[in-house]
């Protein structure tokens, strides 16, 4: 009897059957995935161990990370998603908008510090020209051609289409020509319109999200995919979301990774204003582990990269997720505004050496990757003497990167009356 057989023999019957199916490479259905999300007691531990076993079989012992910088260039937004503490109205004193030259400066600085990716996402400013995202990418690509542009959620692409009158395919084609390398799979939250209408009426619909990401895939633009959980959804919603992503991947093969994102409640109106009865203050640590584990079981061979988000979970819980099916530690970020505005307290920069330390302490092999999961550097040996440019910067010097609070208080970045489209 193998160790895995012994493990399964200790689980309760429905859980053991689902885990066995996953180990045999058979699909887990929505009902089964929901059952696994409810696993407790010994079943919970066996679920985690099975996910870890599958991770080892599929992705090996390497845990990757990307050296990247986030640029959330404006917090001014026409929408009012109730889970979002980041957005401001155009009249708000805290509304900011980074000029294009500042976005380019941040990308150049990131490159100087060893970044390979700039991740651009923001609010939806009311008077934005339809071609803004396109001209911003063109300017960025011309100025910093070495950097991979990972930019614009499906919601932003939808907004660009709306403002420009272009179809999804036309707009995405223009973005690709302008230098976009991939899209973040955010704005998915829970891909169920009943849930979406409760937590964010007016948000991009499930079908629009699917149509935009699959059009991107058809045009050769990869995307990530995400879930935001720990609010009003049930295990059935999470399970159906995972199975939907698996089905989409089989048809279009465009997802590079899956990223579970915990709902950060501290400043979110959905929670603070009591907008919906029964809304939860984010997932528990146990739920976080279970979602990563069940994602591994459902998506394993179709989306083999399960990323854990240290900015949502903190480094220690993120490290624990590496033992529950995750094989990617996300990025260095350098700047982060969206989770910080919502009350996340895990900072906005983790140096590569610290990511490597957390990975190595989990008995795994750290490796720097590109956005599209090409391994750039494997750190097989103890690497305390290896320093990347971002490792050399002192805590005091990191103030040069700026903070979310500085963005909202810097006079030169004020949104009011000064929308300056790129290239105009
Ligand atoms: S989640 Fe995005 S679209 Fe919704 S309010 Fe926040 S910034 Fe705007």
Boltz pocket constraint, residues with backbone or C-beta under 6 A from the ligand:
constraints:
  - pocket:
      binder: B
      contacts: [[A, 75], [A, 77], [A, 78], [A, 79], [A, 80], [A, 81], [A, 84], [A, 85], [A, 86], [A, 87], [A, 122], [A, 123], [A, 124], [A, 155]]
      max_distance: 6.0
